Amino acid sequence: MTLIRFYKPYGVLSQFTDRGGARQTLADYQDVPGVYPAGRLDRDSEGLLLLTDDGALQARIAHPRHKLEKVYWAQVEARPDAAALDEARRALLAGVPLKDGPARAARLRPIDPPALPDRPEPVTPHRAARSSWLEVVLTEGRNRQVRRMLAAVGMPVLRLHRSRIGPVDLDGLGPGEYQRIPVPEALAGGGVRRSRPPRPRPAGSRRR
């Protein structure tokens, strides 16, 4: 059983192929055979992505029924005072309506700006000047969920970084780097059984 932690850079697809062929994919950064992402990150998001060759472990990481915490650091175009932040927190913990149903955060808190590497396309200075940082914890993972939830409470996201999935973080990795790691007990969930692996990677997905 293989488990890989990967620091997905900004602008990279969370898949091994791009039909258009112009965008960077996982194949540009790692060539471990037979692994597949357990969950995704948007192309314009960055941070931790886990890959595995085991279908049961993939489900344990990605499926919302397992309630595995995913921790995000979000730079938002807002500087809410304590009252506005408390109102946003109550709304997000209770659940905000989205087109695909209500979405809830497990936790929300303000944080100091994290020490992240420079991004290839930096946030413009005038938007950064009126921004602040939040830590958002989810136990589910829909398409662009953090961005849509924060936009729903008037805090559009300028930059989004996933710092942790369950017990796994990015300590010691830089953008584009990956590392094979042992499967933590918390992800094994009392013993992940082998299951049918994910579908084979499409032809033409070799590292470029």
C-alpha atoms as a printed R data frame, in Angstrom:
    type eleno elety resid chain resno       x      y       z
1   ATOM     1    CA   MET     A     1   0.000  0.000   0.000
2   ATOM     2    CA   THR     A     2   1.458  3.350  -1.055
3   ATOM     3    CA   LEU     A     3   0.612  6.745   0.412
4   ATOM     4    CA   ILE     A     4   2.205  9.926  -0.894
5   ATOM     5    CA   ARG     A     5   1.964 13.456   0.428
6   ATOM     6    CA   PHE     A     6   2.413 16.067  -2.287
7   ATOM     7    CA   TYR     A     7   2.656 19.851  -2.088
8   ATOM     8    CA   LYS     A     8   0.519 20.831  -5.068
9   ATOM     9    CA   PRO     A     9   1.645 24.162  -6.476
10  ATOM    10    CA   TYR     A    10  -0.708 26.867  -7.694
11  ATOM    11    CA   GLY     A    11  -1.789 26.341 -11.300
12  ATOM    12    CA   VAL     A    12  -1.442 22.536 -11.331
13  ATOM    13    CA   LEU     A    13  -4.372 20.204 -12.070
14  ATOM    14    CA   SER     A    14  -5.139 17.488  -9.489
15  ATOM    15    CA   GLN     A    15  -4.975 14.819 -12.200
16  ATOM    16    CA   PHE     A    16  -2.392 13.185 -14.418
17  ATOM    17    CA   THR     A    17  -3.612 14.363 -17.826
18  ATOM    18    CA   ASP     A    18  -4.909 17.527 -19.453
19  ATOM    19    CA   ARG     A    19  -6.963 17.109 -22.596
20  ATOM    20    CA   GLY     A    20  -5.726 20.393 -23.960
21  ATOM    21    CA   GLY     A    21  -2.150 19.527 -23.080
22  ATOM    22    CA   ALA     A    22  -1.257 23.084 -22.074
23  ATOM    23    CA   ARG     A    23  -1.702 22.973 -18.299
24  ATOM    24    CA   GLN     A    24   0.562 21.372 -15.739
25  ATOM    25    CA   THR     A    25  -0.640 18.143 -14.119
26  ATOM    26    CA   LEU     A    26   0.535 15.750 -11.419
27  ATOM    27    CA   ALA     A    27   2.573 13.930 -14.077
28  ATOM    28    CA   ASP     A    28   4.891 16.947 -14.263
29  ATOM    29    CA   TYR     A    29   5.902 16.457 -10.636
30  ATOM    30    CA   GLN     A    30   5.881 12.766  -9.764
31  ATOM    31    CA   ASP     A    31   6.020  9.448 -11.578
32  ATOM    32    CA   VAL     A    32   5.194  6.862  -8.899
33  ATOM    33    CA   PRO     A    33   3.227  4.216 -10.823
34  ATOM    34    CA   GLY     A    34  -0.346  3.307  -9.951
35  ATOM    35    CA   VAL     A    35  -1.227  6.129  -7.547
36  ATOM    36    CA   TYR     A    36  -4.269  8.398  -7.758
37  ATOM    37    CA   PRO     A    37  -5.354 11.500  -5.846
38  ATOM    38    CA   ALA     A    38  -7.581 10.953  -2.824
39  ATOM    39    CA   GLY     A    39  -9.701 14.060  -3.232
40  ATOM    40    CA   ARG     A    40  -8.756 17.136  -5.207
41  ATOM    41    CA   LEU     A    41  -7.585 20.707  -4.998
42  ATOM    42    CA   ASP     A    42  -8.698 23.349  -7.456
43  ATOM    43    CA   ARG     A    43  -6.125 24.452 -10.022
44  ATOM    44    CA   ASP     A    44  -5.946 27.878  -8.372
45  ATOM    45    CA   SER     A    45  -5.541 26.406  -4.882
46  ATOM    46    CA   GLU     A    46  -2.341 25.001  -3.413
47  ATOM    47    CA   GLY     A    47  -1.138 22.792  -0.602
48  ATOM    48    CA   LEU     A    48  -1.509 19.215   0.546
49  ATOM    49    CA   LEU     A    49  -2.748 16.497  -1.788
50  ATOM    50    CA   LEU     A    50  -2.622 12.802  -0.860
51  ATOM    51    CA   LEU     A    51  -2.188 10.058  -3.462
52  ATOM    52    CA   THR     A    52  -2.548  6.315  -2.988
53  ATOM    53    CA   ASP     A    53  -2.741  3.067  -4.914
54  ATOM    54    CA   ASP     A    54  -5.332  1.604  -2.512
55  ATOM    55    CA   GLY     A    55  -9.038  2.094  -3.191
56  ATOM    56    CA   ALA     A    56 -10.184  1.650   0.413
57  ATOM    57    CA   LEU     A    57  -7.636  4.165   1.681
58  ATOM    58    CA   GLN     A    58  -8.627  6.556  -1.090
59  ATOM    59    CA   ALA     A    59 -12.252  6.366   0.090
60  ATOM    60    CA   ARG     A    60 -11.229  6.761   3.723
61  ATOM    61    CA   ILE     A    61  -9.464 10.017   2.880
62  ATOM    62    CA   ALA     A    62 -11.894 11.482   0.368
63  ATOM    63    CA   HIS     A    63 -15.431 10.361   1.247
64  ATOM    64    CA   PRO     A    64 -17.325 12.739   3.573
65  ATOM    65    CA   ARG     A    65 -18.900  9.898   5.553
66  ATOM    66    CA   HIS     A    66 -15.538  9.363   7.275
67  ATOM    67    CA   LYS     A    67 -15.519 12.944   8.645
68  ATOM    68    CA   LEU     A    68 -11.785 13.348   8.112
69  ATOM    69    CA   GLU     A    69 -10.718 16.906   8.877
70  ATOM    70    CA   LYS     A    70  -9.227 19.018   6.108
71  ATOM    71    CA   VAL     A    71  -7.594 22.268   7.265
72  ATOM    72    CA   TYR     A    72  -7.422 25.270   4.931
73  ATOM    73    CA   TRP     A    73  -5.786 28.679   5.240
74  ATOM    74    CA   ALA     A    74  -7.782 31.251   3.308
75  ATOM    75    CA   GLN     A    75  -6.720 34.792   2.500
76  ATOM    76    CA   VAL     A    76  -9.997 36.677   2.195
77  ATOM    77    CA   GLU     A    77 -10.743 40.102   0.777
78  ATOM    78    CA   ALA     A    78 -12.181 41.406   4.040
79  ATOM    79    CA   ARG     A    79 -11.009 42.628   7.418
80  ATOM    80    CA   PRO     A    80 -13.966 41.709   9.645
81  ATOM    81    CA   ASP     A    81 -14.174 43.046  13.183
82  ATOM    82    CA   ALA     A    82 -14.962 40.686  16.058
83  ATOM    83    CA   ALA     A    83 -18.723 41.029  15.648
84  ATOM    84    CA   ALA     A    84 -18.651 40.392  11.875
85  ATOM    85    CA   LEU     A    85 -16.324 37.434  12.319
86  ATOM    86    CA   ASP     A    86 -18.567 35.938  14.996
87  ATOM    87    CA   GLU     A    87 -21.584 36.329  12.714
88  ATOM    88    CA   ALA     A    88 -19.753 34.648   9.839
89  ATOM    89    CA   ARG     A    89 -18.605 31.839  12.142
90  ATOM    90    CA   ARG     A    90 -22.150 31.161  13.349
91  ATOM    91    CA   ALA     A    91 -23.437 31.075   9.766
92  ATOM    92    CA   LEU     A    92 -20.698 28.738   8.542
93  ATOM    93    CA   LEU     A    93 -20.997 26.346  11.477
94  ATOM    94    CA   ALA     A    94 -24.777 26.232  11.089
95  ATOM    95    CA   GLY     A    95 -24.535 25.754   7.319
96  ATOM    96    CA   VAL     A    96 -24.773 28.189   4.416
97  ATOM    97    CA   PRO     A    97 -26.986 27.445   1.397
98  ATOM    98    CA   LEU     A    98 -25.129 26.595  -1.803
99  ATOM    99    CA   LYS     A    99 -26.500 25.472  -5.164
100 ATOM   100    CA   ASP     A   100 -25.680 21.844  -4.310
101 ATOM   101    CA   GLY     A   101 -27.136 22.025  -0.793
102 ATOM   102    CA   PRO     A   102 -26.145 23.492   2.576
103 ATOM   103    CA   ALA     A   103 -22.481 23.347   3.521
104 ATOM   104    CA   ARG     A   104 -21.025 23.508   7.020
105 ATOM   105    CA   ALA     A   105 -17.629 24.230   8.453
106 ATOM   106    CA   ALA     A   106 -16.396 22.275  11.448
107 ATOM   107    CA   ARG     A   107 -14.343 25.213  12.760
108 ATOM   108    CA   LEU     A   108 -13.358 28.744  11.784
109 ATOM   109    CA   ARG     A   109 -10.854 31.100  13.363
110 ATOM   110    CA   PRO     A   110  -8.697 34.087  12.385
111 ATOM   111    CA   ILE     A   111  -4.950 33.445  12.007
112 ATOM   112    CA   ASP     A   112  -1.833 35.489  11.395
113 ATOM   113    CA   PRO     A   113  -0.614 35.484   7.783
114 ATOM   114    CA   PRO     A   114   1.140 32.122   7.307
115 ATOM   115    CA   ALA     A   115   4.693 31.903   5.974
116 ATOM   116    CA   LEU     A   116   3.849 30.566   2.523
117 ATOM   117    CA   PRO     A   117   6.113 30.576  -0.545
118 ATOM   118    CA   ASP     A   118   5.532 33.292  -3.111
119 ATOM   119    CA   ARG     A   119   2.853 32.398  -5.635
120 ATOM   120    CA   PRO     A   120   3.531 32.613  -9.396
121 ATOM   121    CA   GLU     A   121   0.533 34.925  -9.727
122 ATOM   122    CA   PRO     A   122   0.577 36.981  -6.517
123 ATOM   123    CA   VAL     A   123  -2.457 38.669  -5.043
124 ATOM   124    CA   THR     A   124  -2.394 42.289  -6.188
125 ATOM   125    CA   PRO     A   125  -1.080 44.711  -3.534
126 ATOM   126    CA   HIS     A   126  -4.277 46.761  -3.266
127 ATOM   127    CA   ARG     A   127  -6.363 43.627  -2.625
128 ATOM   128    CA   ALA     A   128  -3.796 42.173  -0.238
129 ATOM   129    CA   ALA     A   129  -3.846 45.423   1.751
130 ATOM   130    CA   ARG     A   130  -7.517 44.931   2.618
131 ATOM   131    CA   SER     A   131  -7.256 41.191   3.282
132 ATOM   132    CA   SER     A   132  -6.988 38.928   6.319
133 ATOM   133    CA   TRP     A   133  -6.425 35.214   6.930
134 ATOM   134    CA   LEU     A   134  -8.793 32.578   8.266
135 ATOM   135    CA   GLU     A   135  -8.353 28.921   9.135
136 ATOM   136    CA   VAL     A   136 -11.312 26.857   7.939
137 ATOM   137    CA   VAL     A   137 -11.789 23.209   8.873
138 ATOM   138    CA   LEU     A   138 -14.099 20.979   6.812
139 ATOM   139    CA   THR     A   139 -15.045 17.317   7.055
140 ATOM   140    CA   GLU     A   140 -16.388 17.152   3.499
141 ATOM   141    CA   GLY     A   141 -14.984 18.255   0.177
142 ATOM   142    CA   ARG     A   142 -17.201 19.531  -2.609
143 ATOM   143    CA   ASN     A   143 -16.072 21.409  -5.668
144 ATOM   144    CA   ARG     A   144 -14.632 24.810  -4.642
145 ATOM   145    CA   GLN     A   145 -16.438 24.463  -1.321
146 ATOM   146    CA   VAL     A   146 -14.296 26.743   0.843
147 ATOM   147    CA   ARG     A   147 -14.386 29.491  -1.763
148 ATOM   148    CA   ARG     A   148 -18.162 29.269  -2.174
149 ATOM   149    CA   MET     A   149 -18.832 29.141   1.565
150 ATOM   150    CA   LEU     A   150 -16.710 32.179   2.342
151 ATOM   151    CA   ALA     A   151 -18.161 34.110  -0.592
152 ATOM   152    CA   ALA     A   152 -21.621 33.375   0.823
153 ATOM   153    CA   VAL     A   153 -20.714 35.271   4.017
154 ATOM   154    CA   GLY     A   154 -19.134 38.200   2.166
155 ATOM   155    CA   MET     A   155 -15.495 37.110   2.318
156 ATOM   156    CA   PRO     A   156 -14.248 36.305  -1.213
157 ATOM   157    CA   VAL     A   157 -11.088 34.177  -1.253
158 ATOM   158    CA   LEU     A   158  -7.892 35.602  -2.741
159 ATOM   159    CA   ARG     A   159  -5.611 32.687  -1.932
160 ATOM   160    CA   LEU     A   160  -6.346 29.194  -0.627
161 ATOM   161    CA   HIS     A   161  -3.889 26.717   0.874
162 ATOM   162    CA   ARG     A   162  -4.672 23.280   2.325
163 ATOM   163    CA   SER     A   163  -2.323 22.687   5.233
164 ATOM   164    CA   ARG     A   164  -3.492 19.375   6.654
165 ATOM   165    CA   ILE     A   165  -5.589 16.265   5.939
166 ATOM   166    CA   GLY     A   166  -6.294 14.292   9.101
167 ATOM   167    CA   PRO     A   167  -2.899 13.736  10.761
168 ATOM   168    CA   VAL     A   168  -0.833 14.487   7.622
169 ATOM   169    CA   ASP     A   169   0.647 17.925   6.997
170 ATOM   170    CA   LEU     A   170   3.227 19.529   4.706
171 ATOM   171    CA   ASP     A   171   6.111 19.936   7.150
172 ATOM   172    CA   GLY     A   172   9.425 19.741   5.319
173 ATOM   173    CA   LEU     A   173   7.979 19.909   1.793
174 ATOM   174    CA   GLY     A   174   8.141 22.755  -0.701
175 ATOM   175    CA   PRO     A   175   5.836 23.361  -3.686
176 ATOM   176    CA   GLY     A   176   6.128 20.514  -6.195
177 ATOM   177    CA   GLU     A   177   7.812 18.118  -3.755
178 ATOM   178    CA   TYR     A   178   6.405 14.780  -2.618
179 ATOM   179    CA   GLN     A   179   7.240 12.034  -0.142
180 ATOM   180    CA   ARG     A   180   6.131  8.453   0.416
181 ATOM   181    CA   ILE     A   181   4.899  8.070   3.988
182 ATOM   182    CA   PRO     A   182   3.581  5.251   6.189
183 ATOM   183    CA   VAL     A   183  -0.206  5.099   6.483
184 ATOM   184    CA   PRO     A   184  -1.063  6.784   9.801
185 ATOM   185    CA   GLU     A   185  -3.259  4.865  12.239
186 ATOM   186    CA   ALA     A   186  -5.957  7.552  11.999
187 ATOM   187    CA   LEU     A   187  -6.250  7.029   8.237
188 ATOM   188    CA   ALA     A   188  -6.215  3.250   8.514
189 ATOM   189    CA   GLY     A   189  -9.377  3.540  10.597
190 ATOM   190    CA   GLY     A   190  -8.823  0.313  12.451
191 ATOM   191    CA   GLY     A   191  -7.353 -1.393   9.430
192 ATOM   192    CA   VAL     A   192  -7.996 -0.415   5.854
193 ATOM   193    CA   ARG     A   193  -8.742 -3.514   3.817
194 ATOM   194    CA   ARG     A   194  -7.430 -3.922   0.318
195 ATOM   195    CA   SER     A   195 -10.036 -3.163  -2.288
196 ATOM   196    CA   ARG     A   196 -10.232 -2.808  -6.012
197 ATOM   197    CA   PRO     A   197  -7.813 -0.066  -7.040
198 ATOM   198    CA   PRO     A   198  -9.045  3.073  -8.795
199 ATOM   199    CA   ARG     A   199  -9.480  2.992 -12.547
200 ATOM   200    CA   PRO     A   200  -6.217  2.802 -14.517
201 ATOM   201    CA   ARG     A   201  -4.649  6.071 -15.498
202 ATOM   202    CA   PRO     A   202  -5.437  6.984 -19.135
203 ATOM   203    CA   ALA     A   203  -2.834  6.364 -21.786
204 ATOM   204    CA   GLY     A   204  -0.494  9.250 -22.425
205 ATOM   205    CA   SER     A   205  -0.200 10.179 -18.742
206 ATOM   206    CA   ARG     A   206   3.521  9.543 -18.456
207 ATOM   207    CA   ARG     A   207   5.647 12.185 -16.873
208 ATOM   208    CA   ARG     A   208   6.486 14.906 -19.351
